């Protein structure tokens, strides 16, 4: 069995992405690792190269402005990495996602046990979304619960929409022009993804949020939306958070120790409509997320 890892990024350090920690977290599991690096001016490429692993192959790219709208460029860059993979399984990790070393054995065993079962096309993971700092996680519908991060390396498998999971396309020469696809049949694993999207220095986070929003709305609208902000206001993430007291991945140890900001969560300031609050309460009691979007089919 051969395992390929792949990711994509551009100017990761400018926006505070833990890209090196991310790569290192799954590198021990991979026989090869494809890093698709968009043209950067912040040392991102050099830092990945400095990891010094013979497993890592860097593919240099220039992001296509024609694919900016709706975040299509994210899927396009992910697919460059995916189609460079030569393993039986392709393990995708995004630049703000990290896996715990304690889960690698379970992940490897799942791939070994299902290698010869074509009915299993991938694996689904639950998420820990860290909000504000490394001690709080988001618990409401605002944060997606699950995503596919391992797929069987088949010709018709592509990253979906704005790199939101994966699907199989019947004709795989020009998937961007296709409207028909089907969901992958996947197995849900216990291993969790540690997602640090809203857990970084607020100065860097403001730049990240503004840049990200530009993929989904006009730059003028983004600038108007954030013109009063000199740094990111965590008060805008007025959500129900839960304390996190377990261990973080070992690759994040130094990053967490060097936290240079203070986050104060106000549990009385929650910006949820009555409907969303009721849906959250139902989920907390029953475990059922009513109306949840699922870009996958879970099999047993």
N, C-alpha and C positions, 0 to 999 in steps of 0.2 A: 504494500500500500504506500502510495506517495501522496503527501499533503502539500498543497501550495497555499501560501498566504498572500493576500494582496490588499493594498490600500491606495488612496490618492490624497493629495494635499497641495496647497500652494500658500506660501507665506504664513506657515503655521505659527511661527514665533511672534509675528506681528500681532496676532490675535489671541495668543495665549493657549494654543492647543498643545496638549501633552503628547505630541506625535511620537517622540522617541520612546516614552514610557509605553505607549500603545503598541508600537512595533515589538519592543522587547518582551511584552507580556505573552505573545503567542509564538515568538520566534523559536523557542525550544521545541515546539510541536511541529514546526514546518521543515520540510526538506528543501524548499525554496521560498523566497519571499519577493514579491513584485511590488516595488514602490513607484507609483506613477506621480512624478513631481512636476507640477505646473511651474512655469518660469517664476522664480522667486528672487527677492533681493534682501532677504533677512537671514540668510544662512541656513535655511531649511535643508536644502540639498546637501550642503557640506556636512551638516550634523548627521544626516542619515548615512552618508558615506563613511563618516568617522566611526560608526558602530563597528565597522571592520569585519562584518560577517561575510564569509564567502557565499552564504545562502541568499544574500540580498542582491537583487538586480534592479537598477534604477532605470526607469523609462522617462525621458525628458519630454514634456509637452508644452504647448501654448494653448491656453483656454480659448475656445471659439466664442466670440461675442454673440454670434447668431444663436447660440444655445443657452445664453444667460437666462432668458425669460422662463420663469417657472422652475428654475433650477435644473433644467435638462442637462446642463454641463456636468453636474455631479454624476448622473448616471453614465454619461458619455465617458468620463474619466475612469469611473469604476469599471466600465466594460473594457477599456483598454487594458487594465490590469487583469481582469478575468480572462480575457482571450489570450493573454500571454502565459497563463498558468498551464503547467504540463502534468499536474498531479491528478489522482483519481478524485480527490475532493479539493474544492477551492474555499478557503477560509477567509472571509472578508472581515476587515476591522476598519472602522472609521477613526479619524485622527483624534477624536475626543472620547474614544471608547477604550477601555482597558479590561483585560481578563485577569481573574485571580488565579494564581499559580495552583491553588488547591483544586481547581476545577479541570485542569488540563488532562488529568488521567481519565476522568469521566468522559470528556470530549473525545479523546483518542479512542477509548474503548467503543464508544458509540459508532465511530467511523469504521473501526475494524469489524464490529459485529454486523454492520449493515452494508459492508462493501459489496457483497454479492447479491444484494436484494435490490433490484432495479425499481421496486415500488417505493423505496425511500429515496426521495430526490433532494433532501436537505434536512437541516436541523434548525430548530427555532429556539430562541433564548429569551428569558425574561430580563427586564431591565431594572437597575437601580439608577434613578435620575438624581444626581446630587445638585442641590439648589442652594446658592449662597455661599456655602462652605462644605467641608468634608464631613460634617456631622448632621446634615439634614437631607432628606430625600423627599421628592414630590410623590404624592399619593393619589392625586385626582386624575380625571379624564384628560386633563391638559397634557399629560405625558403618556406616550404610547407604552403599552405594557410589554409587547413582544415584537421581535423582528427576526427574519431569517438572516443568519450570518455564515452558514456553511451550506454549499450547494454541491451536488454531484456535477462533475465537470463535463457537461453535455453541450453539444454545439448550439442548441436552441435556447439555452439559458442566458438571460440578460438581466442586468440591473433595471429596475422598474421606475418609471417616471423620474423623480428627482433623487434617485438612489434610495428609494423607499422599498427595501426588500428586493425580491427577484421573481421573475416569471419565465415561463417557457413560451417562445414564439414559434409558430408553425413553419415560417420561412425566416431564416436567420441572416439573410444577406443585408437587409436594411431595416432593422427592427424599429428605428425611429419613425418610419413611415407606416408602420403597421398599427392597426387598431384592435386586432384580435390577439389574445394571448390567454393562457390559462394559469391558474395558481399551482404552485408546487405542492406536492404531497410531502409533508415533513413530520418529523418527530420532535416533540418538545423535550428539552433537556433541563436538568435542575440547575446547571451552571448559569450564572447571571453575568450580564454585561454591566460594568461600572461606567456609567455615562456622565462625563464631567462638563457637559455643555454650558451649564449656568453656574459653574463653580470655577471661578478664576478672578484675578485682579479686576475690579470694576472698570478701571481705565481701559484695559485690554478688552473686557467684555463689551463695553460700549462700541468699540470699533468693530468687533465681531458681529454684534447685533445689527448695526447699521449696514455693514457689508452684506450680511445675509439677507436683510430685508430688501436690498436693491435687486435681488434675484426675483422678487415677487411683486414689486411695485416700482414706480419711477423713483429715480434718485432725488428729484425735487420733493416728492412726498415724504421720503425718508428724512431728508434734511429738515423739513418743516416739523416733522414728528418729534425729532430729537434736538431741535435748535436750542432749547432751554437747558439741555443736559451738558455738563462738563465732565461727568463721569456717569457710569451706569447706576441707576437708582434701584436697588434691590426691592424697594417698596412697591415697584411696579409688578413684581412677582408675588402678588398678594394671594398666596395659595395655602392650602392645608399641607403642612409638612410633618414628617415623622422623624424622630431622632434616629440616628444610625450609630450604633455602638460596636459593630463587628469590625473585623480587620479589613484594611484596604489591600489591594495588590502590592506586592513587595516592590514592584517597579515604581510605585508612586510614593515610596517612603520619603525620599529627599524632597520631592515636590511639595508634599504635605507639610513637612517640617519647615519649609521656607515660605509658608503662607504669609503674605504681607498686607493683609486687609482684615477688617473685622466685620462680621456679618451678624446682625441682630434681627431675629425673626419676631414679628409681632403676630401672635396667633389670633388676636382680636381683629386684625385687619385682613379680611378674606374677601376677595373680589369674585364671588361666585353667585350666579343667579340662584333663585330658590329652586328652580328645576334641576340645575346641575348639582346643587347641594343635596337634594333628595336622591338623585341618581348615585351620588358618591356614598351616601349613607346606606343605600340598598347594596351597593357593591361591598362595602365594609362588612355588612352582616352576612351576605350570601356568597360573596366571591364572584358574582355575576355582573359583568360590565354590560349593561343593556345597550344594544345597538352598536357594539364595538366593531370597528372596521377591521377586517381580517384579510390580509393579502396572502393567505396561505390556507392549506387544508391539513389539519392535524390528523395523523393516523396513529394507530397503536401497534 
